[in-house]
Amino acid sequence: MHELQAELQRFKRDTQYYEAHREELLTQYPEQWVAVFNQQVVGAAPDFEQLLAMLEQNSIPVERTLIEHVTRKEELLIL
């Protein structure tokens, strides 16, 4: 249970990092997929599959990584 709590806190910090740095990420990685892990950008690519391959190659745990599409366009996701 403690590990889960720690992981949720880490993910929350990654989300806060992304929100705090969103503008500079927009400048640096426009229209790209960006991965944040432990409050660091650990990968970026214009293609989602390319980013996943990069993360796996660098042994970054994809299932625990915040992945966002950095864009100025409003995106509507229907789930």
N, CA, C and O atoms as a GROMACS GRO file, in nm:
protein
  316
    1MET      N    1   0.083  -0.120   0.000
    1MET     CA    2   0.000   0.000   0.000
    1MET      C    3   0.086   0.126   0.000
    1MET      O    4   0.056   0.224  -0.068
    2HIS      N    5   0.195   0.121   0.077
    2HIS     CA    6   0.285   0.237   0.084
    2HIS      C    7   0.348   0.266  -0.052
    2HIS      O    8   0.366   0.382  -0.090
    3GLU      N    9   0.383   0.159  -0.126
    3GLU     CA   10   0.442   0.176  -0.259
    3GLU      C   11   0.345   0.243  -0.355
    3GLU      O   12   0.384   0.329  -0.433
    4LEU      N   13   0.219   0.203  -0.348
    4LEU     CA   14   0.117   0.262  -0.433
    4LEU      C   15   0.101   0.411  -0.401
    4LEU      O   16   0.093   0.493  -0.492
    5GLN      N   17   0.096   0.444  -0.274
    5GLN     CA   18   0.084   0.584  -0.231
    5GLN      C   19   0.203   0.666  -0.282
    5GLN      O   20   0.186   0.777  -0.332
    6ALA      N   21   0.323   0.611  -0.270
    6ALA     CA   22   0.444   0.680  -0.316
    6ALA      C   23   0.439   0.699  -0.467
    6ALA      O   24   0.478   0.804  -0.517
    7GLU      N   25   0.392   0.598  -0.540
    7GLU     CA   26   0.383   0.608  -0.686
    7GLU      C   27   0.280   0.713  -0.728
    7GLU      O   28   0.303   0.788  -0.822
    8LEU      N   29   0.168   0.717  -0.659
    8LEU     CA   30   0.067   0.819  -0.688
    8LEU      C   31   0.121   0.960  -0.663
    8LEU      O   32   0.093   1.052  -0.739
    9GLN      N   33   0.197   0.976  -0.556
    9GLN     CA   34   0.258   1.107  -0.526
    9GLN      C   35   0.359   1.145  -0.633
    9GLN      O   36   0.364   1.261  -0.674
   10ARG      N   37   0.440   1.049  -0.679
   10ARG     CA   38   0.539   1.076  -0.783
   10ARG      C   39   0.469   1.118  -0.912
   10ARG      O   40   0.511   1.214  -0.978
   11PHE      N   41   0.362   1.047  -0.947
   11PHE     CA   42   0.288   1.080  -1.069
   11PHE      C   43   0.224   1.219  -1.058
   11PHE      O   44   0.222   1.294  -1.155
   12LYS      N   45   0.174   1.250  -0.940
   12LYS     CA   46   0.115   1.383  -0.916
   12LYS      C   47   0.221   1.492  -0.936
   12LYS      O   48   0.193   1.596  -0.995
   13ARG      N   49   0.343   1.468  -0.885
   13ARG     CA   50   0.451   1.565  -0.903
   13ARG      C   51   0.487   1.580  -1.052
   13ARG      O   52   0.518   1.690  -1.098
   14ASP      N   53   0.483   1.468  -1.127
   14ASP     CA   54   0.509   1.474  -1.270
   14ASP      C   55   0.402   1.558  -1.341
   14ASP      O   56   0.433   1.637  -1.430
   15THR      N   57   0.278   1.541  -1.300
   15THR     CA   58   0.168   1.620  -1.358
   15THR      C   59   0.186   1.768  -1.325
   15THR      O   60   0.167   1.854  -1.412
   16GLN      N   61   0.224   1.799  -1.202
   16GLN     CA   62   0.248   1.938  -1.164
   16GLN      C   63   0.366   1.996  -1.241
   16GLN      O   64   0.363   2.113  -1.281
   17TYR      N   65   0.470   1.916  -1.262
   17TYR     CA   66   0.585   1.960  -1.340
   17TYR      C   67   0.541   1.996  -1.482
   17TYR      O   68   0.578   2.100  -1.536
   18TYR      N   69   0.461   1.908  -1.542
   18TYR     CA   70   0.413   1.934  -1.679
   18TYR      C   71   0.333   2.064  -1.684
   18TYR      O   72   0.356   2.147  -1.772
   19GLU      N   73   0.242   2.081  -1.592
   19GLU     CA   74   0.159   2.203  -1.591
   19GLU      C   75   0.244   2.328  -1.570
   19GLU      O   76   0.222   2.430  -1.636
   20ALA      N   77   0.341   2.321  -1.481
   20ALA     CA   78   0.427   2.436  -1.451
   20ALA      C   79   0.518   2.472  -1.569
   20ALA      O   80   0.555   2.588  -1.586
   21HIS      N   81   0.553   2.372  -1.651
   21HIS     CA   82   0.647   2.395  -1.761
   21HIS      C   83   0.581   2.387  -1.898
   21HIS      O   84   0.650   2.381  -2.000
   22ARG      N   85   0.450   2.387  -1.901
   22ARG     CA   86   0.377   2.367  -2.027
   22ARG      C   87   0.416   2.468  -2.134
   22ARG      O   88   0.435   2.430  -2.250
   23GLU      N   89   0.428   2.594  -2.100
   23GLU     CA   90   0.461   2.696  -2.200
   23GLU      C   91   0.598   2.672  -2.263
   23GLU      O   92   0.613   2.681  -2.385
   24GLU      N   93   0.698   2.641  -2.180
   24GLU     CA   94   0.831   2.616  -2.238
   24GLU      C   95   0.832   2.485  -2.317
   24GLU      O   96   0.905   2.473  -2.416
   25LEU      N   97   0.752   2.386  -2.275
   25LEU     CA   98   0.741   2.263  -2.352
   25LEU      C   99   0.676   2.289  -2.487
   25LEU      O  100   0.714   2.230  -2.588
   26LEU      N  101   0.577   2.378  -2.490
   26LEU     CA  102   0.513   2.417  -2.616
   26LEU      C  103   0.615   2.479  -2.712
   26LEU      O  104   0.610   2.454  -2.832
   27THR      N  105   0.706   2.559  -2.658
   27THR     CA  106   0.809   2.622  -2.740
   27THR      C  107   0.912   2.520  -2.787
   27THR      O  108   0.955   2.521  -2.903
   28GLN      N  109   0.951   2.432  -2.696
   28GLN     CA  110   1.057   2.336  -2.726
   28GLN      C  111   1.010   2.216  -2.808
   28GLN      O  112   1.083   2.164  -2.892
   29TYR      N  113   0.887   2.171  -2.783
   29TYR     CA  114   0.836   2.050  -2.848
   29TYR      C  115   0.696   2.073  -2.908
   29TYR      O  116   0.602   2.000  -2.873
   30PRO      N  117   0.680   2.170  -2.996
   30PRO     CA  118   0.545   2.197  -3.049
   30PRO      C  119   0.491   2.078  -3.129
   30PRO      O  120   0.561   2.018  -3.209
   31GLU      N  121   0.365   2.047  -3.104
   31GLU     CA  122   0.295   1.939  -3.175
   31GLU      C  123   0.366   1.805  -3.162
   31GLU      O  124   0.366   1.726  -3.256
   32GLN      N  125   0.426   1.780  -3.046
   32GLN     CA  126   0.492   1.652  -3.023
   32GLN      C  127   0.434   1.584  -2.899
   32GLN      O  128   0.368   1.648  -2.817
   33TRP      N  129   0.460   1.456  -2.889
   33TRP     CA  130   0.428   1.380  -2.769
   33TRP      C  131   0.546   1.392  -2.676
   33TRP      O  132   0.660   1.372  -2.717
   34VAL      N  133   0.520   1.424  -2.549
   34VAL     CA  134   0.626   1.444  -2.450
   34VAL      C  135   0.602   1.350  -2.332
   34VAL      O  136   0.489   1.333  -2.286
   35ALA      N  137   0.711   1.289  -2.285
   35ALA     CA  138   0.704   1.198  -2.171
   35ALA      C  139   0.777   1.260  -2.053
   35ALA      O  140   0.890   1.307  -2.066
   36VAL      N  141   0.710   1.261  -1.936
   36VAL     CA  142   0.768   1.316  -1.813
   36VAL      C  143   0.773   1.203  -1.709
   36VAL      O  144   0.674   1.136  -1.683
   37PHE      N  145   0.892   1.185  -1.651
   37PHE     CA  146   0.910   1.084  -1.547
   37PHE      C  147   1.006   1.141  -1.444
   37PHE      O  148   1.114   1.190  -1.479
   38ASN      N  149   0.968   1.134  -1.317
   38ASN     CA  150   1.048   1.193  -1.208
   38ASN      C  151   1.080   1.340  -1.234
   38ASN      O  152   1.193   1.386  -1.214
   39GLN      N  153   0.978   1.413  -1.279
   39GLN     CA  154   0.987   1.557  -1.301
   39GLN      C  155   1.096   1.595  -1.402
   39GLN      O  156   1.161   1.699  -1.388
   40GLN      N  157   1.113   1.510  -1.502
   40GLN     CA  158   1.207   1.538  -1.611
   40GLN      C  159   1.142   1.495  -1.742
   40GLN      O  160   1.067   1.398  -1.746
   41VAL      N  161   1.172   1.568  -1.848
   41VAL     CA  162   1.131   1.524  -1.980
   41VAL      C  163   1.227   1.412  -2.020
   41VAL      O  164   1.348   1.433  -2.032
   42VAL      N  165   1.172   1.292  -2.039
   42VAL     CA  166   1.256   1.176  -2.070
   42VAL      C  167   1.242   1.132  -2.215
   42VAL      O  168   1.304   1.035  -2.257
   43GLY      N  169   1.159   1.204  -2.291
   43GLY     CA  170   1.145   1.172  -2.432
   43GLY      C  171   1.045   1.263  -2.499
   43GLY      O  172   0.953   1.315  -2.434
   44ALA      N  173   1.063   1.282  -2.629
   44ALA     CA  174   0.970   1.361  -2.709
   44ALA      C  175   0.980   1.312  -2.853
   44ALA      O  176   1.089   1.282  -2.902
   45ALA      N  177   0.866   1.305  -2.920
   45ALA     CA  178   0.863   1.261  -3.059
   45ALA      C  179   0.732   1.310  -3.124
   45ALA      O  180   0.631   1.326  -3.055
   46PRO      N  181   0.734   1.332  -3.253
   46PRO     CA  182   0.610   1.375  -3.320
   46PRO      C  183   0.508   1.262  -3.332
   46PRO      O  184   0.389   1.287  -3.353
   47ASP      N  185   0.554   1.139  -3.317
   47ASP     CA  186   0.467   1.023  -3.332
   47ASP      C  187   0.459   0.947  -3.199
   47ASP      O  188   0.562   0.919  -3.137
   48PHE      N  189   0.339   0.913  -3.156
   48PHE     CA  190   0.318   0.845  -3.028
   48PHE      C  191   0.393   0.712  -3.022
   48PHE      O  192   0.460   0.683  -2.923
   49GLU      N  193   0.381   0.632  -3.128
   49GLU     CA  194   0.448   0.501  -3.130
   49GLU      C  195   0.600   0.516  -3.122
   49GLU      O  196   0.668   0.437  -3.058
   50GLN      N  197   0.651   0.620  -3.187
   50GLN     CA  198   0.795   0.649  -3.184
   50GLN      C  199   0.838   0.681  -3.040
   50GLN      O  200   0.944   0.635  -2.995
   51LEU      N  201   0.757   0.759  -2.970
   51LEU     CA  202   0.788   0.794  -2.832
   51LEU      C  203   0.787   0.668  -2.743
   51LEU      O  204   0.876   0.650  -2.661
   52LEU      N  205   0.687   0.582  -2.761
   52LEU     CA  206   0.682   0.459  -2.682
   52LEU      C  207   0.806   0.373  -2.705
   52LEU      O  208   0.863   0.319  -2.611
   53ALA      N  209   0.847   0.362  -2.830
   53ALA     CA  210   0.967   0.283  -2.863
   53ALA      C  211   1.091   0.343  -2.796
   53ALA      O  212   1.176   0.271  -2.746
   54MET      N  213   1.100   0.476  -2.796
   54MET     CA  214   1.213   0.546  -2.734
   54MET      C  215   1.216   0.519  -2.583
   54MET      O  216   1.322   0.493  -2.526
   55LEU      N  217   1.100   0.526  -2.521
   55LEU     CA  218   1.093   0.501  -2.376
   55LEU      C  219   1.134   0.359  -2.343
   55LEU      O  220   1.212   0.336  -2.250
   56GLU      N  221   1.083   0.263  -2.420
   56GLU     CA  222   1.118   0.123  -2.396
   56GLU      C  223   1.267   0.099  -2.416
   56GLU      O  224   1.330   0.027  -2.340
   57GLN      N  225   1.323   0.161  -2.520
   57GLN     CA  226   1.466   0.147  -2.548
   57GLN      C  227   1.551   0.200  -2.432
   57GLN      O  228   1.659   0.147  -2.404
   58ASN      N  229   1.502   0.305  -2.366
   58ASN     CA  230   1.576   0.367  -2.255
   58ASN      C  231   1.533   0.313  -2.118
   58ASN      O  232   1.567   0.371  -2.015
   59SER      N  233   1.457   0.203  -2.119
   59SER     CA  234   1.411   0.138  -1.995
   59SER      C  235   1.330   0.230  -1.904
   59SER      O  236   1.340   0.221  -1.782
   60ILE      N  237   1.252   0.318  -1.963
   60ILE     CA  238   1.161   0.405  -1.887
   60ILE      C  239   1.027   0.330  -1.878
   60ILE      O  240   0.974   0.287  -1.980
   61PRO      N  241   0.972   0.314  -1.757
   61PRO     CA  242   0.846   0.238  -1.743
   61PRO      C  243   0.728   0.315  -1.801
   61PRO      O  244   0.674   0.407  -1.738
   62VAL      N  245   0.688   0.277  -1.921
   62VAL     CA  246   0.582   0.347  -1.994
   62VAL      C  247   0.455   0.360  -1.911
   62VAL      O  248   0.390   0.465  -1.912
   63GLU      N  249   0.419   0.254  -1.840
   63GLU     CA  250   0.293   0.255  -1.765
   63GLU      C  251   0.296   0.349  -1.646
   63GLU      O  252   0.192   0.378  -1.587
   64ARG      N  253   0.413   0.398  -1.609
   64ARG     CA  254   0.426   0.491  -1.495
   64ARG      C  255   0.469   0.630  -1.539
   64ARG      O  256   0.502   0.714  -1.456
   65THR      N  257   0.469   0.654  -1.670
   65THR     CA  258   0.518   0.780  -1.725
   65THR      C  259   0.401   0.867  -1.770
   65THR      O  260   0.306   0.818  -1.831
   66LEU      N  261   0.410   0.996  -1.740
   66LEU     CA  262   0.309   1.091  -1.789
   66LEU      C  263   0.342   1.121  -1.935
   66LEU      O  264   0.451   1.167  -1.967
   67ILE      N  265   0.246   1.096  -2.023
   67ILE     CA  266   0.264   1.124  -2.166
   67ILE      C  267   0.154   1.219  -2.209
   67ILE      O  268   0.036   1.193  -2.191
   68GLU      N  269   0.197   1.330  -2.267
   68GLU     CA  270   0.103   1.434  -2.311
   68GLU      C  271   0.136   1.477  -2.453
   68GLU      O  272   0.253   1.478  -2.493
   69HIS      N  273   0.033   1.514  -2.529
   69HIS     CA  274   0.054   1.574  -2.661
   69HIS      C  275   0.058   1.724  -2.641
   69HIS      O  276  -0.040   1.785  -2.599
   70VAL      N  277   0.174   1.785  -2.672
   70VAL     CA  278   0.195   1.928  -2.649
   70VAL      C  279   0.146   2.004  -2.773
   70VAL      O  280   0.206   1.998  -2.880
   71THR      N  281   0.035   2.074  -2.754
   71THR     CA  282  -0.025   2.147  -2.866
   71THR      C  283  -0.098   2.270  -2.814
   71THR      O  284  -0.141   2.275  -2.698
   72ARG      N  285  -0.112   2.369  -2.899
   72ARG     CA  286  -0.192   2.486  -2.864
   72ARG      C  287  -0.337   2.468  -2.907
   72ARG      O  288  -0.424   2.545  -2.869
   73LYS      N  289  -0.362   2.366  -2.986
   73LYS     CA  290  -0.499   2.339  -3.033
   73LYS      C  291  -0.579   2.280  -2.917
   73LYS      O  292  -0.527   2.207  -2.833
   74GLU      N  293  -0.706   2.314  -2.916
   74GLU     CA  294  -0.795   2.253  -2.818
   74GLU      C  295  -0.826   2.113  -2.868
   74GLU      O  296  -0.866   2.096  -2.983
   75GLU      N  297  -0.809   2.014  -2.783
   75GLU     CA  298  -0.836   1.878  -2.824
   75GLU      C  299  -0.959   1.826  -2.751
   75GLU      O  300  -0.973   1.843  -2.630
   76LEU      N  301  -1.045   1.763  -2.826
   76LEU     CA  302  -1.164   1.702  -2.770
   76LEU      C  303  -1.145   1.552  -2.776
   76LEU      O  304  -1.133   1.495  -2.885
   77LEU      N  305  -1.143   1.490  -2.661
   77LEU     CA  306  -1.129   1.346  -2.654
   77LEU      C  307  -1.262   1.286  -2.613
   77LEU      O  308  -1.319   1.323  -2.510
   78ILE      N  309  -1.310   1.194  -2.691
   78ILE     CA  310  -1.434   1.126  -2.659
   78ILE      C  311  -1.396   0.985  -2.617
   78ILE      O  312  -1.344   0.906  -2.696
   79LEU      N  313  -1.423   0.955  -2.491
   79LEU     CA  314  -1.384   0.824  -2.438
   79LEU      C  315  -1.505   0.735  -2.421
   79LEU      O  316  -1.492   0.620  -2.377
   0.00000   0.00000   0.00000
